[in-house]
Amino acid sequence: MSLWPVYTGTNEPHDGITELPPPPPWRAFDGGPVLPAPTDDGSATSPDRVHRAHTYRATDTCVQLVNAALYLRRPLLVTGPPGSGKSSLAYAVARELGLGPVLRWNITSRSALHDGLYQYDPLSRLYAAKDQAAREQRHGRSGGAGEERRSGAGVEDHLRLGPLGTALLPYDRPRALLIDEIDKSDLDLPNDLLNILEEGQYEIPELVRIAKHTPKADLLTDGSDDPVTVERGRVRCRAFPFVVLTSNGEREFPPAFLRRCVTLRLRQPRDEHLEEIVRAHLGEPDAYARSLIARFLERGTGGELATDQLLNAIYLTGAAGVDAASRDDLARQLMPYLTQSADPGPDAH
């Protein structure tokens, strides 16, 4: 029997992902051989991300659309201003559903599709091949493909799967993949992602070319030193990953890209939701912290502020030895506008 919602937003870990119903027929994948998904023992995730996952407070809309992405096996495009919790969402979902360490691909203006799929270093392979040839010359023999693999001159010794390539391996349960700040990419990357995310598979040309004499290759994956076997240079997923793409809303995406995503628009938290976030991070707010929350909400009408500015202000102004005058001045300096509207009002000055 299927379960709705699979993701509850309560931050209580559970194994509900096993009760996810079969995908729609047009989103079914059959990659293999099946790999067990790695567990997250905490060693692969930095403490700040563990904290963000544990303290994330999802809205009802967020919970609904995360479940829609999980059920439909579609990427989740999360847009919102800085500090609204876009990237933290991926860690919160992975923690609650036991999806293992989050695979993270940070996008820059130079990012290309192959960077996310795999990295190949032909120069290091050339050096290894030269070393192998020198050894064979000294010993008066020539080795075949097996000798090449043992010497470290094989293609697979100089190739490693990237975060996207790792997420699309045939795991028995979804991996969580964060593609952060997709709006920083060049114009072609969203379109380049379309086919990969639609088909759930890709090829590694360097391995396809040698598949006739080397049909299997053991490759390292992103974030792990445990190799996985790739057959004939082709990778196809089995459980489609939970993909979160984040955007600050700085650009428009092609309609073909948008229709293949579930879109979630986050806004800066308000009122009770904001106080709940403060409580999750710093404990029950005292009277001065509540006054800062009220000031933050009032100033939010005049320009763009981020929630972490408020958290920084509450944390520092609560430090021992800070007098009242210094406290107010420090809070004001820690909460400047990130951007300003056309008419910011008197509070902006």
C-alpha positions as CSV (number, residue, x, y, z in Angstrom):
1,M,0.0,0.0,0.0
2,S,1.4,3.4,-1.0
3,L,1.9,6.2,1.6
4,W,1.0,9.9,1.2
5,P,2.8,11.9,2.2
6,V,6.1,10.0,2.1
7,Y,7.9,13.2,3.1
8,T,6.2,14.7,6.2
9,G,8.4,17.6,7.0
10,T,8.6,16.6,10.7
11,N,12.3,15.9,10.6
12,E,11.7,12.5,12.1
13,P,13.7,9.9,10.2
14,H,11.7,7.0,8.9
15,D,11.7,4.4,6.1
16,G,8.6,5.5,4.3
17,I,10.5,5.7,1.0
18,T,10.0,2.0,0.7
19,E,6.2,2.6,0.4
20,L,6.5,4.9,-2.5
21,P,4.2,3.6,-5.2
22,P,5.5,2.5,-8.6
23,P,6.2,5.4,-11.0
24,P,3.9,6.5,-13.8
25,P,4.5,4.3,-16.8
26,W,6.3,7.1,-18.6
27,R,8.8,7.5,-15.7
28,A,9.7,3.8,-15.1
29,F,13.4,2.9,-15.2
30,D,15.0,-0.6,-15.2
31,G,18.7,-0.1,-14.8
32,G,20.8,-2.8,-13.3
33,P,22.5,-4.6,-11.8
34,V,20.9,-3.1,-8.7
35,L,23.2,-1.4,-6.2
36,P,22.5,-0.9,-2.5
37,A,22.2,2.8,-1.7
38,P,24.8,4.0,0.8
39,T,23.8,4.9,4.3
40,D,24.7,8.2,5.9
41,D,26.7,7.7,9.0
42,G,27.4,11.5,9.3
43,S,31.0,11.3,8.2
44,A,30.2,12.4,4.6
45,T,28.2,15.5,5.6
46,S,29.6,18.6,7.2
47,P,28.2,19.6,10.6
48,D,26.6,22.8,9.3
49,R,24.6,20.8,6.8
50,V,23.6,18.3,9.4
51,H,22.3,21.1,11.5
52,R,20.4,22.7,8.6
53,A,18.7,19.4,7.8
54,H,17.7,18.9,11.4
55,T,16.4,22.4,11.9
56,Y,14.6,22.9,8.5
57,R,11.0,23.9,8.9
58,A,8.9,23.0,5.8
59,T,5.7,24.7,4.9
60,D,2.6,22.8,3.9
61,T,3.1,23.8,0.2
62,C,6.7,22.6,0.4
63,V,5.7,19.2,1.8
64,Q,3.1,18.8,-0.9
65,L,5.4,19.6,-3.8
66,V,8.3,17.5,-2.5
67,N,5.9,14.5,-2.4
68,A,4.7,15.4,-5.9
69,A,8.3,15.3,-7.2
70,L,8.9,12.0,-5.4
71,Y,5.8,10.3,-6.7
72,L,6.2,11.6,-10.3
73,R,10.0,11.0,-10.4
74,R,10.5,14.5,-11.5
75,P,13.2,17.1,-10.5
76,L,12.1,19.8,-8.0
77,L,13.0,23.3,-9.2
78,V,13.2,25.5,-6.0
79,T,13.2,29.2,-6.5
80,G,13.4,31.9,-3.9
81,P,15.5,34.7,-2.4
82,P,18.9,34.1,-0.7
83,G,18.5,32.6,2.8
84,S,15.0,31.1,2.2
85,G,16.2,27.5,2.7
86,K,16.4,26.3,-0.9
87,S,19.5,24.1,-0.5
88,S,18.7,23.1,3.1
89,L,15.6,21.4,1.7
90,A,17.6,18.7,-0.1
91,Y,19.4,17.8,3.2
92,A,16.2,17.8,5.2
93,V,14.4,15.4,2.8
94,A,17.5,13.1,2.6
95,R,17.7,12.9,6.4
96,E,14.0,12.2,7.0
97,L,13.8,9.5,4.2
98,G,17.2,7.9,4.7
99,L,18.4,8.7,1.2
100,G,22.1,8.6,2.1
101,P,24.7,11.4,1.8
102,V,23.4,14.3,-0.5
103,L,25.3,14.5,-3.8
104,R,26.0,18.2,-4.5
105,W,26.8,19.9,-7.8
106,N,27.6,23.6,-7.4
107,I,27.0,25.4,-10.6
108,T,29.2,28.1,-12.0
109,S,29.1,30.0,-15.4
110,R,31.7,27.4,-16.7
111,S,29.8,24.3,-15.6
112,A,29.0,21.8,-18.4
113,L,27.0,18.7,-18.4
114,H,30.0,16.3,-18.4
115,D,31.2,18.0,-15.2
116,G,28.2,16.6,-13.4
117,L,28.3,13.2,-15.1
118,Y,32.0,12.3,-14.8
119,Q,35.6,13.6,-14.8
120,Y,38.2,12.1,-17.0
121,D,41.9,13.0,-16.8
122,P,43.6,11.9,-20.1
123,L,46.9,13.5,-19.1
124,S,47.4,11.3,-16.0
125,R,46.5,8.3,-18.2
126,L,49.1,9.3,-20.7
127,Y,51.8,9.4,-18.0
128,A,50.6,6.0,-16.7
129,A,50.8,4.5,-20.2
130,K,54.3,5.8,-20.6
131,D,55.4,4.3,-17.3
132,Q,53.8,1.0,-18.3
133,A,55.7,1.0,-21.7
134,A,58.9,1.7,-19.9
135,R,58.4,-1.2,-17.5
136,E,57.5,-3.5,-20.4
137,Q,60.7,-2.5,-22.3
138,R,62.8,-3.2,-19.3
139,H,61.3,-6.6,-18.8
140,G,61.1,-7.5,-22.5
141,R,57.4,-8.2,-22.6
142,S,54.2,-6.6,-23.7
143,G,51.0,-6.9,-21.6
144,G,47.4,-6.8,-22.8
145,A,44.3,-5.1,-21.3
146,G,44.7,-7.0,-18.0
147,E,48.2,-5.7,-17.6
148,E,47.0,-2.2,-18.5
149,R,44.5,-2.4,-15.7
150,R,46.9,-3.7,-13.2
151,S,49.4,-1.0,-14.0
152,G,46.9,1.9,-13.6
153,A,47.0,2.8,-17.3
154,G,43.4,1.7,-18.0
155,V,40.8,4.3,-18.7
156,E,38.8,3.5,-15.6
157,D,41.8,4.4,-13.4
158,H,41.5,8.0,-14.6
159,L,37.8,8.4,-14.6
160,R,35.5,9.3,-11.7
161,L,31.7,9.7,-11.7
162,G,30.4,13.2,-10.8
163,P,27.4,13.9,-8.6
164,L,24.8,13.7,-11.4
165,G,26.5,10.5,-12.8
166,T,26.5,8.9,-9.4
167,A,22.9,9.8,-8.7
168,L,21.8,8.0,-11.9
169,L,23.4,4.7,-10.9
170,P,20.9,1.8,-10.5
171,Y,20.5,2.2,-6.8
172,D,17.6,0.3,-5.0
173,R,16.3,3.6,-3.5
174,P,16.6,7.2,-4.7
175,R,19.7,9.2,-4.0
176,A,19.4,12.9,-3.2
177,L,21.1,15.2,-5.7
178,L,21.4,19.0,-5.1
179,I,22.1,21.0,-8.3
180,D,22.8,24.4,-6.6
181,E,22.2,27.8,-8.3
182,I,21.3,26.5,-11.7
183,D,20.6,30.1,-12.8
184,K,24.4,30.8,-12.7
185,S,24.9,28.4,-15.6
186,D,25.4,29.3,-19.2
187,L,22.3,29.3,-21.4
188,D,22.9,25.8,-22.7
189,L,23.1,23.8,-19.5
190,P,19.3,23.6,-18.6
191,N,18.6,22.3,-22.1
192,D,21.5,19.9,-21.9
193,L,20.0,18.5,-18.7
194,L,16.7,17.8,-20.3
195,N,17.6,14.5,-22.1
196,I,19.6,13.1,-19.1
197,L,16.8,13.8,-16.6
198,E,14.1,12.7,-19.0
199,E,15.8,9.4,-20.0
200,G,17.5,8.7,-16.6
201,Q,20.6,7.3,-18.4
202,Y,23.8,8.3,-20.1
203,E,26.9,6.9,-21.8
204,I,30.6,7.4,-21.1
205,P,32.2,7.5,-24.6
206,E,35.7,6.7,-23.2
207,L,34.3,3.4,-21.9
208,V,32.0,2.7,-24.9
209,R,35.0,2.7,-27.2
210,I,36.8,0.0,-25.3
211,A,33.7,-2.1,-24.4
212,K,34.6,-4.8,-27.0
213,H,37.7,-5.9,-25.1
214,T,36.9,-4.3,-21.7
215,P,33.1,-4.7,-21.2
216,K,33.3,-3.9,-17.4
217,A,35.0,-1.0,-15.7
218,D,35.2,-0.4,-11.9
219,L,34.8,3.4,-11.3
220,L,34.9,5.5,-8.2
221,T,31.8,7.6,-7.4
222,D,31.3,11.1,-6.1
223,G,31.9,11.3,-2.4
224,S,33.1,7.7,-2.0
225,D,36.1,5.6,-2.5
226,D,34.1,2.4,-3.1
227,P,34.1,1.5,-6.8
228,V,31.0,0.5,-8.7
229,T,30.9,-1.6,-11.9
230,V,29.8,0.0,-15.1
231,E,29.0,-2.3,-18.0
232,R,29.8,-1.3,-21.6
233,G,30.1,2.3,-20.7
234,R,26.3,2.7,-20.1
235,V,24.6,3.8,-17.0
236,R,20.8,3.7,-16.4
237,C,19.0,4.5,-13.1
238,R,16.5,2.2,-11.4
239,A,15.1,4.5,-8.7
240,F,15.0,8.0,-10.1
241,P,17.0,10.3,-7.8
242,F,15.4,13.1,-5.7
243,V,16.8,16.0,-7.7
244,V,16.6,19.5,-6.2
245,L,17.6,22.4,-8.5
246,T,17.9,25.8,-6.8
247,S,17.5,29.2,-8.4
248,N,17.6,32.7,-7.0
249,G,15.1,33.7,-9.7
250,E,17.7,35.7,-11.6
251,R,16.8,34.3,-15.0
252,E,14.0,32.6,-17.0
253,F,14.2,29.0,-18.0
254,P,13.0,27.4,-21.3
255,P,9.4,26.1,-21.2
256,A,10.6,22.7,-22.2
257,F,12.8,22.6,-19.1
258,L,10.1,24.0,-16.8
259,R,7.5,21.4,-17.9
260,R,9.7,18.6,-16.8
261,C,10.1,20.0,-13.3
262,V,7.9,20.3,-10.3
263,T,8.3,24.0,-9.3
264,L,8.4,25.2,-5.7
265,R,8.6,29.0,-5.0
266,L,9.9,29.8,-1.5
267,R,9.3,33.2,0.1
268,Q,10.9,34.6,3.2
269,P,9.2,33.2,6.3
270,R,6.8,35.4,8.2
271,D,5.4,35.6,11.7
272,E,4.9,32.2,13.4
273,H,6.9,30.4,10.8
274,L,9.9,32.7,11.3
275,E,9.7,32.3,15.1
276,E,9.6,28.6,14.7
277,I,12.8,28.7,12.6
278,V,14.5,30.8,15.3
279,R,13.4,28.4,18.0
280,A,14.7,25.4,16.0
281,H,18.1,27.0,15.6
282,L,18.6,28.9,18.8
283,G,16.0,27.7,21.3
284,E,13.1,29.6,22.8
285,P,13.6,33.4,21.9
286,D,13.8,35.8,24.8
287,A,12.1,39.2,24.9
288,Y,15.0,40.9,23.0
289,A,15.1,38.2,20.4
290,R,11.3,38.7,19.9
291,S,11.9,42.4,19.4
292,L,14.5,41.6,16.7
293,I,12.1,39.3,15.0
294,A,9.5,42.1,14.9
295,R,12.0,44.6,13.6
296,F,13.2,42.1,11.0
297,L,9.6,41.6,9.8
298,E,8.9,45.3,9.7
299,R,12.1,46.1,7.8
300,G,11.4,43.3,5.3
301,T,8.8,45.5,3.6
302,G,11.5,48.0,2.6
303,G,14.1,45.7,1.0
304,E,15.4,42.2,0.8
305,L,16.6,40.5,4.0
306,A,17.7,36.9,4.6
307,T,16.7,34.7,7.6
308,D,20.3,33.9,8.4
309,Q,20.9,37.7,9.0
310,L,18.3,37.5,11.8
311,L,19.8,34.3,13.2
312,N,23.2,36.0,13.3
313,A,21.9,39.1,15.0
314,I,20.0,37.1,17.7
315,Y,23.0,34.9,18.3
316,L,25.5,37.7,18.7
317,T,23.4,40.1,20.6
318,G,22.8,37.4,23.2
319,A,26.5,37.1,23.9
320,A,27.5,37.8,27.5
321,G,28.9,41.3,28.1
322,V,27.2,43.1,25.2
323,D,25.4,46.2,26.7
324,A,22.1,47.5,25.5
325,A,23.4,50.3,23.3
326,S,26.0,48.1,21.6
327,R,23.4,45.4,21.2
328,D,21.1,47.6,19.2
329,D,23.9,49.0,17.0
330,L,25.2,45.5,16.4
331,A,21.8,44.2,15.4
332,R,21.3,47.1,13.0
333,Q,24.7,46.5,11.3
334,L,24.0,42.7,10.9
335,M,20.7,43.2,9.1
336,P,21.4,45.5,6.2
337,Y,19.3,45.2,3.1
338,L,20.7,42.8,0.5
339,T,18.8,44.7,-2.2
340,Q,16.4,47.6,-2.0
341,S,13.1,48.3,-3.6
342,A,12.5,51.4,-5.6
343,D,10.9,53.1,-2.5
344,P,12.6,51.5,0.5
345,G,11.1,53.8,3.0
346,P,12.6,55.4,6.1
347,D,13.8,52.2,7.7
348,A,16.3,51.7,4.9
349,H,18.3,54.7,6.0
